[in-house]
Amino acid sequence: MSPKKEAASQDFLDANQYSRDSILRYERIFGHTWVSTGGETTTKDFLIKLGLEPGQRVLDVGCGTGGSAFFMARHYGVSVHGIDLSSNMINIAQDRLNREEKIIQEKVTFELGDITKIELDMNSYDVIYSRDTILHIPDKEGLYKTFFTWLKPGGVLFVTDYCQGNQKHSQEFLDYVRARGYDLRTVHEYGEVVLQAGFREVQAEDLTKTFISILTNELKYFEPQQKAFIKDYSEKSYEDIVNGWNAKLVRCKAGDQAWGMFIGKK
């Protein structure tokens, strides 16, 4: 991506889906410092799979407002470097980091940048972790090959991401993907990208049923906050979130949208 195009993508995210107000509104449904599916609950479950140990280095791709980075540093004693393309995400994350205790500040760093352009040392990370972020990136093949070089031998890749179902898609879904600028693959196709990048013991798991359950629960706990949320933001903002979550449920139940988990080892 050229610097001009990178800036355009960053401006698009910061002005639309990831404006500062949008991020803070998302946190009201995902949880404080979280902007990924299931917030802290799914993070706890997923991290069990990684076998993190104190002193390891983790690269958090699409770190958002820092929830995963703070959690990993605090509960596992690892060092985390978070990268995100949205300046609003990074600014919020850095502000939160500045308020953290010194031991967390020593273990967590954040960087604003395009993960497809950043240069990092080869064989330098024990884990590369990413939650629902790479859907924005068309050249997944090139990106995962780069991830492979950044991992230490024996290092682990862990990713969740939006995917598409194995069917002919509705026009509404196609319009949604186009409007968001997403690049979506089927879970199987996505797993093949990881495998072809050189990873071994690749797991590509369709978690769409879990995704539906999480979305349903998030709405269940968010809807009773209606009055307080509207007081802080607006009725339209409340309706946008509820309608957005319901639309995701419709797309998933119709088989258009899917949610995948991908694990690989170097």
Rosetta blueprint (number, residue, H / E / L):
1 M L
2 S L
3 P H
4 K H
5 K H
6 E H
7 A H
8 A H
9 S H
10 Q H
11 D H
12 F H
13 L H
14 D H
15 A H
16 N L
17 Q L
18 Y L
19 S L
20 R H
21 D H
22 S H
23 I H
24 L H
25 R H
26 Y H
27 E H
28 R H
29 I H
30 F H
31 G L
32 H L
33 T L
34 W L
35 V L
36 S L
37 T L
38 G L
39 G H
40 E H
41 T H
42 T H
43 T H
44 K H
45 D H
46 F H
47 L H
48 I H
49 K H
50 L H
51 G L
52 L L
53 E L
54 P L
55 G L
56 Q L
57 R E
58 V E
59 L E
60 D E
61 V E
62 G L
63 C L
64 G L
65 T L
66 G L
67 G H
68 S H
69 A H
70 F H
71 F H
72 M H
73 A H
74 R H
75 H H
76 Y H
77 G L
78 V L
79 S E
80 V E
81 H E
82 G E
83 I E
84 D E
85 L L
86 S L
87 S H
88 N H
89 M H
90 I H
91 N H
92 I H
93 A H
94 Q H
95 D H
96 R H
97 L H
98 N H
99 R L
100 E L
101 E L
102 K H
103 I H
104 I H
105 Q H
106 E H
107 K H
108 V E
109 T E
110 F E
111 E E
112 L E
113 G L
114 D L
115 I L
116 T L
117 K L
118 I L
119 E L
120 L L
121 D L
122 M L
123 N L
124 S L
125 Y E
126 D E
127 V E
128 I E
129 Y E
130 S E
131 R E
132 D L
133 T L
134 I H
135 L H
136 H H
137 I L
138 P L
139 D L
140 K H
141 E H
142 G H
143 L H
144 Y H
145 K H
146 T H
147 F H
148 F H
149 T H
150 W H
151 L E
152 K E
153 P E
154 G E
155 G E
156 V E
157 L E
158 F E
159 V E
160 T E
161 D E
162 Y E
163 C E
164 Q E
165 G L
166 N L
167 Q L
168 K L
169 H L
170 S L
171 Q H
172 E H
173 F H
174 L H
175 D H
176 Y H
177 V H
178 R H
179 A H
180 R H
181 G L
182 Y L
183 D L
184 L L
185 R L
186 T L
187 V H
188 H H
189 E H
190 Y H
191 G H
192 E H
193 V H
194 V H
195 L H
196 Q H
197 A L
198 G L
199 F L
200 R E
201 E E
202 V E
203 Q E
204 A E
205 E E
206 D E
207 L L
208 T H
209 K H
210 T H
211 F H
212 I H
213 S H
214 I H
215 L H
216 T H
217 N H
218 E H
219 L H
220 K H
221 Y H
222 F H
223 E H
224 P H
225 Q H
226 Q H
227 K H
228 A H
229 F H
230 I H
231 K H
232 D H
233 Y L
234 S L
235 E H
236 K H
237 S H
238 Y H
239 E H
240 D H
241 I H
242 V H
243 N H
244 G H
245 W H
246 N H
247 A H
248 K H
249 L H
250 V H
251 R H
252 C H
253 K H
254 A L
255 G L
256 D L
257 Q E
258 A E
259 W E
260 G E
261 M E
262 F E
263 I E
264 G E
265 K E
266 K L
